[in-house]
Amino acid sequence: METCGGEEDDLSGDMKTGFFFFSREKGHRSGLPCPCVETAGPADSGASPWGTGVDQGMVETLSIAVIGAPGVGKTSIIRQFVYNDFSEVYTPTRTRYVYRPSVILNGNMYELKILDVPPMTSFPSSSSQEWLDLRCRGVRNANAYILVYDICCVDSFEYVKMIRQQIVENREGSSSSSGSSEVPILVVGSKRDLQRQRFTPRRAVSVLVKKTWKCGYVECSAKFNWHVVLLFKELLGSAVARGMRQNHTSIRLQGALQRNRCTLM
């Protein structure tokens, strides 16, 4: 499997790497599932559907804010990850939307609170500003950030550049003395399937993001489900590696997990 800095061009899909995923949410949104409402699982039979080696006692919560300019495909990336679904129809994100999938990484279970954030003119500079705008609620307190740009649109990259800098400057405790971000930030180049139309070579962006910004970098294609799993795995691994597990809210897992809702990643 390609790492963040690899050059693999095959769009055949993500390899299975022991990264488990399941979704426990259904609801509404133009007739599509809504991740804001949980569905009850089957009665607990006493046996774990995950087999041995998975700690189901406590589930840690990780909040991830996904931010990007209009039309970059951030919602498509999220829906491909959560529902294995892709639509050719573009629907602008006008309100904040929350997805609550869960994953198992290295034998530990995590609940993800994925915030699909509508385009913002700027990252909220204070908690009061955040709460005045319903679209931004929860953004400042996110445990990690995915900043999405369209590899064919230079303006969308400039937007990511602006938001990343504002996160470092305005979020309390987000920057270190070296100028790098303490909170995990992953920059994602979307629409990799259109790479012949990209505005600049991949390596130039990768070097800037990883060497200068000190952020992670992944390119993906939601349409072909290429590296969608990888980017969430990279971000979660980075968050855990930075010792964020101690800061997560621990909650009890309610109900049994459905075996047929789990996908090996």
Secondary structure by P-SEA (a helix, b strand, c coil): ccccccccccccccccccbbbbbcbbbbccccccccbbbbcccccccccccccccccbbbbbbbbbbbcccccaaaaaaaaacccccccccccccbbbbbbbbbcccbbbbbbcccccccccccccaaaaaacccccccccccbbbbbbbcccaaaaaaaaaaaaaaacccccccccccccccbbbbbbccccccccccccaaaaaaaacccccbbbbbbbcccccaaaaaaaaaaaaaaaacccccbbbbcccccccccccccc
